[in-house]
Amino acid sequence: MLCGAHGGVPGTRRCASRGAAYGTYHPGVGTRAIRTITEPAREVPVVAEADVVVVGSGPGGLSAALAAARAGAEGVLVERFGCFGGNITAVGVEGFAWYRHEQTVEAGGLAAEFEARAAAMGAAVPESQSQSYELDSEGFKVVADRLVEEAGVRPMLHRAFAAPILEGDAVTGIVVESKAGREAIAARVVIDATGDADVAHRAGAPTRRTPREEMMAASVMFHLAGVDKRRFLEGVAADPQTYADWSGPDAWSIETSGKEDGLFSPFLKKPFDRAIADGLLPADLTTIAGTWGAMHDSGELTYLNVLHLDACDGTDPDDLTRTEMEGRRQALAIPGVALPPLAANRDPRGHLTEVFRASWPEALAVRRWALLRGEAGSLRGMRLRLRGETWIAPLAGRLLLGLRDCRARSGGAALLELSPAEPAGLRIPPGVALGCLHLEPCLLLLGRDGEDPADELGCRHDDPALGIAWPDGKPRLAARDRDAGGFAALLGAVAERLDEVRGAAGLSRA
């Protein structure tokens, strides 16, 4: 998920009359020639009337709605997603105050209340790097629901802001879009908490656009599982980072007040630099540097905000589409796994999608091609090849691919979806276990660089040690997948055959 929670405030819109910061600019239609249509006039039902309507339920919007209700106003809270919390829940930025240290002066207020309430409801744990709490993104959804209900705020989820209602220069309500169609909400006061000044901009407030190259980079939030907590924290203690480490020729360009320069910071760059130097991550992943949150006893490292992609205008849906897809590709980054897009060449007769070419950097020396048909709800794997590589390209249907790296010094896991709607091939190197869940009837093109039954090992797909969050349910399994051993047994079998498979160097019990 994309976030803009860290890194300063370049790329803001500012109201010319008041100088208030509103967020990033919406490019006008004049930036490119487009065909237009005329919408027919319609009657829009007024589904709610209130003293205050708050548009957007991130930390700011949630606070505004609660404050208004506690002051005696009748309030409505509108949110485009199915939960309140914004960056906390929908994105995964699970901390308010990771800057809190021994001499921090507490501001209190609603943010502190969010932390305290989450801790009381079992939806927060202490952070490893500060005197703060990590908010559980799923648990905080319930916390936010409870706060809204207790304050008497009317919740209106799954409604996207579409347009302001204007009476002269005054905003007297909003129009929203939902599965129910267009709806109107009337209010004496409208609070714009969209993060991008959507209401203010569409109401005609003067705005200015920050140059694209100066906009804050988009972040892709993700978690890691299977981390050795003791070794990780020992490494952090042996080489602690401070806020001064954020700036430099090979890092971000930020400004501090000076008092922060000696404080411990959850900044991660050196471990990723070492991983790139050791060949564990692709050398082109130069966008990795940023923050981490809590380090759990379970081996989960949460709300990693370390993947940053420049030149993304957060108000341009095409930009967001491109950045989201690229961010997911880079976050996967299991060494040797390649996920190249497959270009479709279209003309009036139809289209041609090239699914494999031997000259591609991701290609392998295929010796066997096969068509694999999978029924909806069936699952194959988990299986790995000790020496050989595999190429997969979806021809029809959606499928989920679970990947677990079983090589030394790695151990990453990933779950990704493939479908012909976004055609891409997948190259899987030796030592990476693969499971395939067919969400729909599927047709796959399968290529291998050799065929040796003794080269393949497997384990149960549902072993928690794999760190793969398959959807709930009971998939149809072949007998050998149903009766396979656990992940630990797979690693043991791999270790026993290391001498036999030197070509897959790096496989181990770790």
N, C-alpha and C positions, 0 to 999 in steps of 0.2 A: 504494500500500500504506500502511496505517496504521502509525504508529509513535508511541511515547511516549518517545523517547530524549532529548529536550531539554526544559528548562523547569521543573526542580525536581521535588518529590515530593509535591505535594498529591494527594489522592485515594488514599492508601495505606490498606491494612488493617493493623492492628497487633494482634498476639497479646496478649491481656489479661494473660497470666501472665508473658511475657518482654519485651514491648515491641518485638519484632522487626518490621521493616517487611516486609510481604508483597505489596503491590500493591493493586488495586482490588477493591471489594466485589461479590459476586454478589447481586442482589436476590432476595429470597425469593419463593415462590409466593404469599405473602399479599398482595403488592402488587396483584394482580388476581385475579378469580375465574376459575378454569379448571376444565375437566372433567378427570377423572383416569381412568386405567385401571390394572389390576393385571397386572404382568408375570408370566408363569409361571416357576416355578423351573427352573433349568437347571444342567447340569454344565459347568463351564468348564475346559478343559484348561490345565495349567501348562506353558507353552512354554519357560520359562527360569527358572533359579535362580541367584542371585549374591549376593556379599557386599553390593554396593551397586548400586541402580538409581537413575539420575538421570532425572527426568521433565522434558523440555524441553532443547533443545540450543542456546539462544542463547549469547552470550558467557559468561554465568554458568554455565549447565549444561554447556557444553563444557569450561570450565575445571575444574568440579567432577569431571567424569568422568575427565579426564586426570590430575588430582591424585590421585584415589583409586587409579587404576590404577598410577601411578608409585610410590605408597606400598605397593604389593603386594596391593591388594584386587582381587578379580574383579568387574568392572563391566559394567553394561548401560546404554546410552544410548538413551532412548526419545524419538522426535520424531514429531509429527503430520504434518509435511510430508515431502517427498521429499529434503530436504537438511539438513545441519547448519548452524548459524550464526545462526539466528533473525534479529534485526534486521540483521545484516550481509548475509545472503544473501536471505532470504525477503522482507525489507522494503526494503533498500537503504540503510541507514545505514552508510556504508562507511568511517567513520573512528573510531578509538579516542581519539585525542589531538589533535584540532584546536586544543586549548588550549595545546599545547606551543610555547614561545617560548624566547628566548635564556637566560633564567635559570630555566627549569623544572628542578625536581629530579626525576630519573627514578626511578620506583618499581620498574621492572623487572617481573618476574613473567610470568605467562602472556600477558597482553595484549601486552607487548613481544615475546614469543616469536611471537605471531600475526603481528605486523607484520613481524618479521625473516624468518619463514618464508615469508610471502606475497611479500615482496620478492625472496627467493632463488628462488622458483618463478615469477617474472614475473607475479604477481597483485597488485602494488601499484605505485603511482607517487607521487612526491612531491606533496604538496599545495601549492597556490599561496599559501595564507594562513597557513601555520604550518610548523614544522620537524617535520612528521609525514608520514604516508603515507595515501593513499587506497587502500583495499582494493577490488579489483575483485570485485563481488558474485558473478559467475559463476566467476571464478578461485578465489575463496576456498572455494567448495563443494569443489573438489578438494583444497585445502589442508587443510580440516577432515577430509575423508575420510582423507587420508594420516596426520594426527595421530592420529585414532581407531584406525586400523589398526596403526600403529606401537606405540601404548600397549597394545594387546591388549584394548581395550574392544569388547564385542559391540554392533554397530550394529543398532538396531531402528527403521527408518523407517516412515512411513505408518501409524503407530499412535497413535490419540488416547486420552488418559487418560479413563477412564470412571468408575472408583470405586476407593477404597482397600480393601485387605484388612486387616481389623482382628482382633487377638486381644486382647480387653480394650481398654485404651487405647493399645496398641502398634500401629503401622502395620508390617505384615510383608510387604507387597507391594502390587501394583496390578493392576487389571483394565483392559485396553485394548480398543478397538474398531478393526477394520480390515476390509478386504475379506474376510479370513478369518473374520470374525465376532468373538466375544468370546474373549479370551485372558487368562490370568493369568501374572504374573511375580512370583516369590517372592524376597524379599531380606531380609538382616539389617538393612540401613539403606536408607531411601528418602529421597532428596534432592529437595525440591520446587523445581524451577527453571522452573516454568510462567510466572512473571511475574505471575500473578494469584492465587497461593496456592490453586490448585485442589485439590491433594492435602490441604493443611492444612484448608481450609474444609470439604471433604466428609468429612474424618475427624472433624469436630466441634470443631476448635479455635475458641476464642472470637475473634470478629472485631467490628470496628466499621466503619460506613460513613461515609465523608466525604460531606458534602452535595454533591449533583450539581453545583450551580453552582460549587463549589470544586475539582472534579476537573480534572486537567490536560487541556488541549485535545488532541484527536486530530490527528495530522499526516498529510498525504497526501504521500508521497515521489514525486518524479518527476525526470526528466532533461530537458534542453533541448539541441537540436542546432542547428547553423548560427549559433552565436554568433561574432562577430568578437573573437577572444581579445585582440588588441592593444588595440582600443578599450575592451573591457570592463575590462582591467587598468589602462589609463590612467585610466578613470573612477573606479575604486576608489582609485588612488593620489592622484588630485586631490581626492577627498572621502572619506577613509578613515573607517570606522566603528570605534568602540571598544565595549567591553562596557558602558560607561556609556550608550550610545545605545539599549540594549535597553529601558530603562525610560523612561516618559514618558506624558503624557496621551493620545498617539496611538499608543503602542506597548504592549509587554507590561509587566506589573508584576512585576519581579524584584528580588532583593536581591543585592548583591555585597559582598565583604569590603573593597573599596576598592582593593586592589592591582591588580585587573583593569581599573579604570576607564580607564586610559590605554593599554591594550594593544589592538592591532589585532584586530578581530573580523570574521568572515565574515557580518556582519549585512546583510541586504538589505531595505530598505524604501523608501528614496528613489527608486530606479529604478522600482518599481511605482507609487509615488505619481505620478511624472511620467507614466508610461504611462496611468494613469487620467485624469489631467488633460488629456492629449493625445487622449483618446478611443480609445486603443489597447486598453484593457481596460475591461470594464463597470464602472460606477461603484459597483455594489453589492459588488464583490469587496474588502470591508474585512478579510477574514481573511488576506490575504497579507502576511506579514512573518516573517522567520526567517533561516535559514542556507543557505549554499551550500558546496560542497566543492571539488573540483578543477576547474580550467579547462584543458581539453586543447587541444593544437595542432590537433586535428581540428575544433574548434569545438563540442565537447560540454561542457556545464556539468552536473556530476553531483551526485547526491544532494541535490537542492534540498529542504530541509525548511522550506518557507515558507508552506504552506497549513494553517491551523489552525482547526478547527471545535470550538466549545465545546459543552457540554451533551451529551457522549457518554460513556456508561458502557461501558467496554471489556469488561465481563463480561456485557452484555446483547446477545444476537445481533441483536435487532431494531434496537437503537441502532447497532451496528456496520454493519448493512446500510444503514441510512439515511445514515450518515456516509460510508461508502465511496462510495456512489453520488453523493452531493452533492460529495464531494471530487474525484472524476473529472470531474464536470461543470465545476467551477470551474477545474481544472487545464487543461482543454481551452482554454477562453477565447480562441479566435481571434476577433478583433473582427468583429462582424456575424454570426457563426455562432451560431444558436440551436438548442437541443436540448430543446424543451418536452416533458414527459411527456404522454401521451394517456390520459385516464381512461376506463376501461371501466365502463359502467353495466350491472349484471347484475340479472336477475330470473329466475323459474322458466322463462321461455320461452327464455332464452339471454342474450346480452349485446350491447350496442351500444357501439362505440368511435368517438368523434368524432375524425377525422383532420385536419380543417381547418375553421377558421372565420375569416371575413374580419375579425372584430373583435379577434382575438388580437393582442397586441403583436408577435408574431413573424411574422404573416401578411404576404402580399404580394398584389399585384393580379394574380391568376392569370387568364391568357387562354387557357391550353391545359392540359388534363388528359390523362394517358395512363396506361395500365396496362403495366408492363414486366415481362416474364417472363424470368428468368435461370436458366440451367442450372447445376448444381453444378460448380464448378471454372472457371467463366468469369469474365472480368474486363473491365470497361468503363472506359476512361480511361487516363491522366489528362487531364481536359479542364477548361477554365475558360471562363466567359462574361465578356466585357468590360463589358457594360452590364447584362445581365439577371440575375435571381435565380432560384433553383430551390428547390422544396419536395419533400422525399422522405418517404414514410411506408411502413414495411414492413407488408404484409398477411399474408405467409406466408414462412417460411424465415429462416435466419440469413445475414447478410452483414457483411463488413468494409468500412468506408468510410475511405479514405485522403484526408486533407485537407492541402493545402499553400498557405499564404498567400503570394501573389506581389505584394503591395502594398508600397509604400515603408514603411520603419521597422517592418516587421513580420517576415514570414518564418517564422512558426511552422508546425509540422507536427504532425499528430495522426493516430492510427489508432484507430477506435472500432467497436464491434460494435452492430448493431441487430437486433432480432427482435421479433415480436409478443408474446413472453413478457414483455418489459418495454417496452410500446408507447411510442414517442416519435417525434415528427416531427423533421425536420432542415431548417433554412433555411440556404441557402448564398448569400452575397452575391457581387456581382461581384468578380473578382480572386482568388478562391479556387479552386484546381484541385481536382478531385474524381476519385477512382478508386473503383470498386465491385467487390469480389470476392465472388462468391456461394459461400458455404460449403455451402449446400444449395439445392435448387430453390427459387427465390424468386419472389414476386409483390409488386411495388412500385407504389405510387401516386405518380406524378410530375406535379408542377405547375410551370408556368413563366409568367412575366409577359410573355412575348413569344417570338417564334420567328424568328430571323434567322440563317441558316447562317454568315454572315460575322462574327457576334458570338462564335463559338466557336473557341478555339485549344486545341491539345493537345501532349502530349509522352509519351515512354515512361514506363510506370509503374515500371520497375525502375532508373531512373537514380539512382545513389547520392546525387547532389546534392539530391534531393527530401527526403532524411532520413526516409523512410517505411519501416519494417521489415515488409514484407509477409512472410507465411509462405513457407517454402521450397516449391519446386515450380514447375511450368510451367503456368500457367493458359491456358485457351483465349482467344484474342484475335481481334477483328476485324482485317481487313487494315489499316485506317487507324490502329488503335492499335499494331499490331505494327510498322508502318513509320514511325511518328512519330519526330520528332527528339528531341534531348535537352532537359533542363530549361533549359540556358543558351540554346538556340535559342528556346525558348518565351519566356523573359524578353526576348530580343532582339526578337522579333516584337511583344510587348506594347509595348516602348519605342518601336518604330517607329510605332505607331498611337495614341500618346498624344493627339495633337491631335484624332484622330477620336473618341476615347472620353473626352472630358472628364467625362462623367457618372460615370465610374469613377475619379475623381481619387485619386491615391496610387499608381497602378501605376508601377513602375520596374524597372530592372535590379537594384536592391539586394536 
